[in-house]
Amino acid sequence: MTAPFGRRLCEVARNEATGGYRIFSLADRDGPAPQPGQFYMLAAARSWGEGGGRPFLPRALSVAEASPAKQGVRLDFLIEAVGPGTDRLCKLEPGEGVWVTGPLGNSFSTPRQVNPDAAGAILVGGGIGIAPLAIWRRHLVERGIPLRVLLGFRNKEHSGGLDELFCAGGTLCPEVRLATEDGHAGHQGFVTDLLATMLAGDDAASAVVYSCGPPAMLEAVAALCRQQGIPCQLAEESPMACGFGACFGCAVPRPDGSGYMRLCVDGPVVAGPAGPVTAGDPPCLPVAKASSDMVPPTVPPAGRGDGERRLRDEAVEFCGIELGHPVINASGTYDAIAARRVFGDEVLADFPFSAFVSKTITPEPRAGNEPQRIWETPAGMINSIGLPNKGLEGFLAEDLPQLAELPVPLIVSVMATNREDFARLVGAVAERDEVAAIELNVSCPNVHSGLIVGEQPSETEALLEALRPLTEKPLVVKLTPNVAAPEAVAVAAEAGGADAVSLINTLKASAFDPVTRRPALAAGHGGLSGPAVRPIALQQLRAVVAAVEIPAVGMGGIASAADAAEFLAAGASLVAVGTESFRDPRAGSRIANGLETEMYRVQSPV
Ligand code: RRO
């Protein structure tokens, strides 16, 4: 089952305190019923990102219950206010709007699907992690599958949802046993104490364990199951910007140890043994700045450069390629293959971009950087993804045939650390008919030596001189903003034979975790994107456009048609949407649809 493509507006039906947490219910008129274990990306429709720019990203919440409503489905979530996103959701009143994307991710599998001899299910929940187990319990009860439920809480104040989700008529359901660290109810100690005893019994031998809770608890559950040879499924959590495979932020180690997987598309339910998972403010989607404060249409000025670009109609030509409109994606911010897996073929029917730029590929496969990979900042985020990709051969064999099914021209982004490897990439990619153009990423801030070429005009020119003879296909150079004069690099790229430049890549940035006081990202630093960088991107674009004759693709924090219009006014031939797609999977279409109107409006100076 695929999710509806894009985000939709739902209404808060209920938001009530329950033992330290809140039961938060939404009326989802147009959504399908979720499967147990699935999650949604949620963001308040109003005042999201105001007063300091956070929350900026939507938050991922597992569904605790779903019931048929007069129209559509009513969704229940359990929320704890642990950061700006959950704080905001906790304050919403019934009737207020929430942007919703989902249901997302995979779901629990019934014991027989996991183990044909299974006698029953053992559900193990901790704290707010009891949420997905509540809907899973109901599902199992309805199918007559025997089950036992073990739930653990720190204390009475942190036992929210228990009364509502695991009690009937005010009494705890008979199959539920409790463990509390303060001993106020049930066994005093950890829920894993109860699990250890249960798994040692003969009647547990063919059971399947399902668990959700804090990372340490999941690791203990996985270890116990491994010792007893009992299969387990763990609903994990990881910081997540998009929920549909675009941001590459929610990486967790694969259970078999072979690199990382994205929890949003390969989880959140993972077969044990569990890898380490990262806790934190359960992730998230805010609303783009409304563009309705613009004054009525008038005829735009003609020409190129500051405030002088004319957009006659939606179609544009870029390096000899006809495009339906001027909005493409920024490399690495939209995985069209994953999006199709999540949302189905509607992605093809209403593709958000007029050309698709792949995530950067390298000669050899790369696992990407260790998590934590993303961090929300005021009006933006820092990423340190580290170029995970299948390598040239893997890309050509597995990804290219799927990308060739997209209804738009394909631009393949490549990166190497030396000219020979760049040449290998360009040579191999250029000979494929499916590829319309090649983007040379000389500006990744997150890999060793990723920036060396793009920071130096002479290196950039020499690289282009080496690559130019290899293909007649357009070569687009992705510029770094992390230099004093990006226009000097653009001039060098043009001199070397580049057909176009694109800018900006992300700005080198850091953040510190307020709790640990250590760098928030495992790599120590990363690249900043989102509306926070927009004025910098516009200034660099102006400087580059003034310095070169070749066209420029402008990007950096574009969240609305009005923003895109600014980039076109500054001289961009195309605009690219990046981080905004994390918040709205159809942001590209929204911006393209609004763009023509924007271009014919006089921009208000205030
Ligand atoms: O994968 C990344 O970490 C990454 C890349 Br290749 C890039 O070009 N820009 C960025 O912000 N992140």
Residues whose N, C-alpha, C, O or C-beta is under 5 A from the ligand:
A	BS01	RRO	T360 N383 S384 I385 G386 L387 P388 S443 C444 P445 N446 T506 G527
